[in-house]
Amino acid sequence: MIKKSIGLLAGMLVTVAVYAAGAQLRASHPDTYTVHRGDTLWGISAKFLSKPWLWPEIWQANPQVHNPHLIYPGDVLNLSFINGPSLKLEPGVHAGEEPVPAIPLSDLSMFLKDMRVVNSDELNSTPYVVGLEEARLAGAPGQNVYVRNLNSQPGQRWAIVRPTHVFRGYGKGDDRDLVAHPLDANVATVRGPWSEDFRNDGHYGRGDDLGIEVTVIGTAETLRTGDVSTLLLLDSTREVRKGDRVMPIDDQPYDAYYYPHAPKSVPQNARVIDIADALEADGKLQVVALSIGKQDGVENGQTYAVWQPGETIADDVAGDSWDRGTSPKVTLPEEFAGHVMVFRTFDKVSYALIMDSLKPVKNRDTLRMPE
C-alpha cells in the first residue's frame, strides 16, 4: 500500500518546512508514520508533537493539506530536522477511504458527564419526584416513581436529573470571580427544595445567581398521568430519590467529534471551579467545570493548560523556626498540573475533560494557554 502510494504520487510530493511558533517535535518522534485505519488526529499528533493541540497550525502550513481535519489512511508523514523541524505529507490513495477523525465521541463518551446548566426559576418550576414505589427511600431501574406537575403522555420518556451545584458570581471586570456551591437536594435530610453550601468559598454574601447545574442520573417512561404521574424508571447511574427533577431528554448532548486546539486567548480569572465525582482533586479523563463559557468565547475542543498556585510558606532560613510564626512568608512558584479540553459549553460555564496531568487537578486551579 505504501509503495503503491509512493509510486503513484511521487511527483506530487511537496516538501514544506513548517514550524509554527511553539510547535515542537518530540525527541523520540518517528522519521515516518503511515496513517492507519483507527488512527485519530489527536493520537497521531501526540506521537510526534510535544504540543499536540497545535496540530491544526502545522497542518495548515502544509499546502498539501487543504483541510487540517482531513488526512487519510495510507498518507505518509515524514518528519525531519533539516533546517529546523519540518513535516512532509505524501498523500496516499484515498479511494473509498474515510478520513481519520480527531477524537471520536466513542473514545470519550464513557468518561463524559451529562450535565446541564439551567436558570434557577426554570428549575424551580420543573416536575419533581414526590415519592417512590412501596414508600422506598430510593428507586432503582424497574421500579415506579411518582412525579408531580408533569404534563406528559403515556409512553413518553424523560430524563431524571439531580441539582448538584449553583454557580454564583462575585465582583465585576478583572475582579470577577465565579464559584460553584454544592447543593443537597435530598429532601429526606434537608429542607426542600435543596440546601446550598456556601461555606469556604472565599467570599461573603450569596453573590449573583448564575444558574444551577443538574446532572442526568437516569431515564423514565410515563405509565399513567394525573396530578401525580406514574413513571417507570428505565435506567439510572444513581439511586433516584425524592426531590430529583424531571426534564426532557437531550438526545445529542455531545459533538460527534472533538478537535483539540488552542484558544485565541484566555479570559481573565479563568479557573477550575468544580471537580466531578471528587471533593478536591481529580486526574486524567475526569470531568471538571470551568468558570468560562460561551459568553467568553469558549468553544468545544478548546484546550487549556492548568496551573496550580504556589503554596505560601514560612522562610525559616531568613527567619527563625524556633520562634513559630515570626518567619517572613514567601509564595512558591505556581506549578503546571495538566491539560483540559472543553466538551460542552453554556453561557457562563463550560465542562472539560482532563486530557493529561502531571498531578491532580484541583478546584481553583488557573487556566492558561496550552503549553
Solvent accessible surface area in square Angstrom, and as a share of the most:
residue,aa,sasa,rsa
1,M,125,0.56
2,I,75,0.38
3,K,176,0.75
4,K,128,0.54
5,S,3,0.02
6,I,74,0.37
7,G,60,0.58
8,L,112,0.56
9,L,32,0.16
10,A,60,0.46
11,G,83,0.80
12,M,98,0.44
13,L,73,0.36
14,V,59,0.34
15,T,80,0.47
16,V,28,0.16
17,A,75,0.58
18,V,9,0.05
19,Y,114,0.43
20,A,13,0.10
21,A,86,0.67
22,G,29,0.28
23,A,4,0.03
24,Q,88,0.39
25,L,25,0.12
26,R,93,0.34
27,A,111,0.86
28,S,98,0.63
29,H,24,0.11
30,P,46,0.29
31,D,106,0.55
32,T,74,0.43
33,Y,34,0.13
34,T,23,0.13
35,V,2,0.01
36,H,102,0.46
37,R,187,0.68
38,G,77,0.74
39,D,24,0.12
40,T,22,0.13
41,L,0,0.00
42,W,39,0.14
43,G,28,0.27
44,I,1,0.00
45,S,1,0.00
46,A,34,0.26
47,K,92,0.39
48,F,2,0.01
49,L,2,0.01
50,S,42,0.27
51,K,44,0.19
52,P,9,0.05
53,W,5,0.02
54,L,24,0.12
55,W,0,0.00
56,P,21,0.13
57,E,73,0.33
58,I,10,0.05
59,W,2,0.01
60,Q,116,0.52
61,A,47,0.37
62,N,0,0.00
63,P,82,0.52
64,Q,42,0.19
65,V,12,0.07
66,H,174,0.77
67,N,61,0.31
68,P,17,0.10
69,H,61,0.27
70,L,73,0.36
71,I,2,0.01
72,Y,44,0.17
73,P,11,0.07
74,G,4,0.04
75,D,3,0.01
76,V,8,0.05
77,L,2,0.01
78,N,26,0.14
79,L,6,0.03
80,S,26,0.17
81,F,114,0.48
82,I,115,0.58
83,N,151,0.77
84,G,30,0.29
85,P,30,0.19
86,S,6,0.04
87,L,5,0.03
88,K,48,0.20
89,L,6,0.03
90,E,30,0.13
91,P,18,0.11
92,G,5,0.05
93,V,48,0.27
94,H,65,0.29
95,A,87,0.67
96,G,86,0.83
97,E,35,0.16
98,E,135,0.60
99,P,40,0.25
100,V,5,0.03
101,P,39,0.24
102,A,0,0.00
103,I,9,0.05
104,P,24,0.15
105,L,45,0.23
106,S,81,0.52
107,D,72,0.37
108,L,8,0.04
109,S,51,0.33
110,M,143,0.64
111,F,60,0.25
112,L,16,0.08
113,K,63,0.27
114,D,33,0.17
115,M,14,0.06
116,R,25,0.09
117,V,28,0.16
118,V,17,0.10
119,N,89,0.46
120,S,18,0.12
121,D,112,0.58
122,E,83,0.37
123,L,0,0.00
124,N,77,0.40
125,S,83,0.54
126,T,15,0.09
127,P,21,0.13
128,Y,60,0.23
129,V,1,0.01
130,V,60,0.34
131,G,13,0.12
132,L,8,0.04
133,E,46,0.21
134,E,132,0.59
135,A,95,0.73
136,R,83,0.30
137,L,145,0.72
138,A,30,0.24
139,G,1,0.01
140,A,41,0.32
141,P,68,0.43
142,G,59,0.57
143,Q,40,0.18
144,N,30,0.15
145,V,0,0.00
146,Y,66,0.25
147,V,0,0.00
148,R,84,0.31
149,N,95,0.49
150,L,14,0.07
151,N,138,0.71
152,S,9,0.06
153,Q,122,0.54
154,P,88,0.56
155,G,44,0.43
156,Q,75,0.33
157,R,138,0.51
158,W,25,0.09
159,A,2,0.01
160,I,0,0.00
161,V,0,0.00
162,R,16,0.06
163,P,1,0.01
164,T,22,0.13
165,H,27,0.12
166,V,4,0.03
167,F,0,0.00
168,R,27,0.10
169,G,7,0.07
170,Y,23,0.09
171,G,54,0.52
172,K,177,0.75
173,G,60,0.57
174,D,105,0.54
175,D,118,0.61
176,R,69,0.25
177,D,17,0.09
178,L,2,0.01
179,V,9,0.05
180,A,15,0.12
181,H,3,0.01
182,P,65,0.41
183,L,19,0.10
184,D,56,0.29
185,A,2,0.01
186,N,31,0.16
187,V,54,0.31
188,A,71,0.55
189,T,99,0.58
190,V,35,0.20
191,R,222,0.81
192,G,52,0.50
193,P,56,0.35
194,W,43,0.15
195,S,46,0.30
196,E,30,0.14
197,D,47,0.24
198,F,86,0.36
199,R,176,0.64
200,N,155,0.80
201,D,23,0.12
202,G,77,0.74
203,H,57,0.25
204,Y,215,0.82
205,G,52,0.50
206,R,111,0.40
207,G,34,0.33
208,D,90,0.47
209,D,69,0.36
210,L,40,0.20
211,G,5,0.05
212,I,4,0.02
213,E,1,0.01
214,V,0,0.00
215,T,10,0.06
216,V,29,0.17
217,I,2,0.01
218,G,4,0.04
219,T,31,0.18
220,A,0,0.00
221,E,39,0.18
222,T,1,0.01
223,L,62,0.31
224,R,141,0.52
225,T,69,0.40
226,G,43,0.42
227,D,98,0.51
228,V,68,0.39
229,S,0,0.00
230,T,11,0.06
231,L,0,0.00
232,L,53,0.26
233,L,1,0.00
234,L,53,0.27
235,D,73,0.38
236,S,30,0.19
237,T,117,0.68
238,R,95,0.35
239,E,117,0.52
240,V,0,0.00
241,R,61,0.22
242,K,82,0.35
243,G,8,0.08
244,D,0,0.00
245,R,15,0.06
246,V,1,0.01
247,M,11,0.05
248,P,87,0.55
249,I,66,0.34
250,D,53,0.27
251,D,125,0.65
252,Q,157,0.70
253,P,28,0.18
254,Y,39,0.15
255,D,58,0.30
256,A,69,0.53
257,Y,102,0.39
258,Y,2,0.01
259,Y,66,0.25
260,P,0,0.00
261,H,50,0.22
262,A,28,0.22
263,P,6,0.04
264,K,206,0.87
265,S,80,0.52
266,V,38,0.22
267,P,33,0.21
268,Q,118,0.52
269,N,47,0.24
270,A,2,0.02
271,R,57,0.21
272,V,0,0.00
273,I,3,0.01
274,D,17,0.09
275,I,7,0.04
276,A,7,0.06
277,D,95,0.49
278,A,38,0.30
279,L,168,0.83
280,E,124,0.56
281,A,32,0.25
282,D,21,0.11
283,G,25,0.25
284,K,120,0.51
285,L,46,0.23
286,Q,63,0.28
287,V,1,0.00
288,V,0,0.00
289,A,2,0.02
290,L,0,0.00
291,S,3,0.02
292,I,1,0.00
293,G,0,0.00
294,K,115,0.49
295,Q,122,0.54
296,D,53,0.27
297,G,47,0.45
298,V,5,0.03
299,E,100,0.45
300,N,46,0.24
301,G,1,0.01
302,Q,14,0.06
303,T,0,0.00
304,Y,1,0.00
305,A,0,0.00
306,V,0,0.00
307,W,44,0.15
308,Q,20,0.09
309,P,83,0.52
310,G,19,0.18
311,E,118,0.53
312,T,78,0.45
313,I,66,0.33
314,A,41,0.31
315,D,45,0.23
316,D,69,0.36
317,V,146,0.84
318,A,73,0.57
319,G,29,0.28
320,D,64,0.33
321,S,70,0.45
322,W,230,0.81
323,D,78,0.41
324,R,228,0.83
325,G,65,0.63
326,T,95,0.55
327,S,8,0.05
328,P,67,0.42
329,K,134,0.57
330,V,67,0.38
331,T,88,0.51
332,L,72,0.36
333,P,106,0.67
334,E,59,0.26
335,E,90,0.40
336,F,44,0.18
337,A,0,0.00
338,G,0,0.00
339,H,9,0.04
340,V,0,0.00
341,M,0,0.00
342,V,0,0.00
343,F,1,0.00
344,R,27,0.10
345,T,19,0.11
346,F,37,0.16
347,D,81,0.42
348,K,66,0.28
349,V,1,0.01
350,S,0,0.00
351,Y,3,0.01
352,A,0,0.00
353,L,0,0.00
354,I,0,0.00
355,M,18,0.08
356,D,50,0.26
357,S,39,0.25
358,L,143,0.71
359,K,70,0.30
360,P,73,0.46
361,V,0,0.00
362,K,97,0.41
363,N,54,0.28
364,R,84,0.31
365,D,3,0.01
366,T,29,0.17
367,L,5,0.02
368,R,94,0.34
369,M,82,0.37
370,P,15,0.10
371,E,102,0.46
